Amino acid sequence: MNARLLQFGRALLFVAVLGALALVTGCGTTEPDNQSARPWNSPKSWEGGVPGMTYDRR
């Protein structure tokens, strides 16, 4: 087998393993200090409703 082809195969395997590790590890955290009083996906007071009307849906 060609030595250059073997080296290319090893490099390709190394890149594939690094890619798989990057997908598996992710960037999620379970830190309790990162809790907010208001969830990130709750609607804000200025979102939705009729313009000019004071409608607070908390």
ZAPAKOL-319775 format. One record per residue (C-alpha): residue number from 1; residue in one letter; chain; x negated, y, z. Coordinates in pm, 1 decimal. Each point is the difference from the previous one (the first is absolute). Layout:
<rs>
  seq  type  mol        c1        c2        c3
  NUM     A    A         X         Y         Z
...
</rs>
This chain:
<rs>
  seq  type  mol        c1        c2        c3
    1     M    A       0.0       0.0       0.0
    2     N    A    -120.9     347.3     -77.1
    3     A    A    -144.3     177.9     306.2
    4     R    A     155.3     331.0    -102.6
    5     L    A     345.8    -159.1     -26.7
    6     L    A     -43.7    -160.6     341.3
    7     Q    A     -95.7     335.9     152.1
    8     F    A     304.4     163.4    -162.2
    9     G    A     225.7    -272.7     142.0
   10     R    A    -134.8      52.1     350.2
   11     A    A      49.1     375.8     -26.9
   12     L    A     354.7     -50.7    -124.2
   13     L    A      72.4    -236.6     289.9
   14     F    A    -142.2     253.2     245.4
   15     V    A     223.7     277.0    -138.4
   16     A    A     304.6    -230.2      16.0
   17     V    A     -73.0     -86.0     364.2
   18     L    A     -40.3     368.6      88.2
   19     G    A     328.3      79.9    -173.9
   20     A    A     180.8    -276.0     187.9
   21     L    A    -140.7     124.7     329.7
   22     A    A     112.4     353.8     -77.7
   23     L    A     354.3    -122.1     -68.0
   24     V    A      15.7    -213.9     312.8
   25     T    A    -138.2     250.5     249.4
   26     G    A     219.9     295.5     -97.9
   27     C    A      16.8     316.7     205.9
   28     G    A     278.8     -73.7     249.1
   29     T    A     -46.9      66.4     368.1
   30     T    A     177.4     -89.0     321.0
   31     E    A    -130.3     292.4     204.8
   32     P    A     260.3     107.6     256.9
   33     D    A    -144.7     354.5       1.4
   34     N    A     119.8      45.7    -357.2
   35     Q    A     369.9       8.7      95.5
   36     S    A     208.5     302.1     -83.5
   37     A    A     321.6     113.9     164.4
   38     R    A     162.5      28.1    -342.0
   39     P    A     -36.4    -277.3    -257.9
   40     W    A    -179.0      97.7    -319.7
   41     N    A     292.3     -92.5    -223.5
   42     S    A     278.1     177.7     188.0
   43     P    A     159.6     286.0    -196.1
   44     K    A    -117.5     350.6      84.3
   45     S    A     243.5     276.9      84.5
   46     W    A     -54.9     168.1    -339.1
   47     E    A      58.2    -316.0    -207.0
   48     G    A     345.2     -65.2    -139.9
   49     G    A     320.3     181.6      75.8
   50     V    A     152.3     300.1    -171.7
   51     P    A    -229.2     302.4     -44.7
   52     G    A      93.3     283.9     233.6
   53     M    A     181.4    -223.5     246.1
   54     T    A    -151.0     -71.5     339.9
   55     Y    A      24.3    -375.5      25.3
   56     D    A    -228.7    -172.2     244.8
   57     R    A      34.4    -378.3      -6.9
   58     R    A    -227.0    -107.2     280.7
</rs>
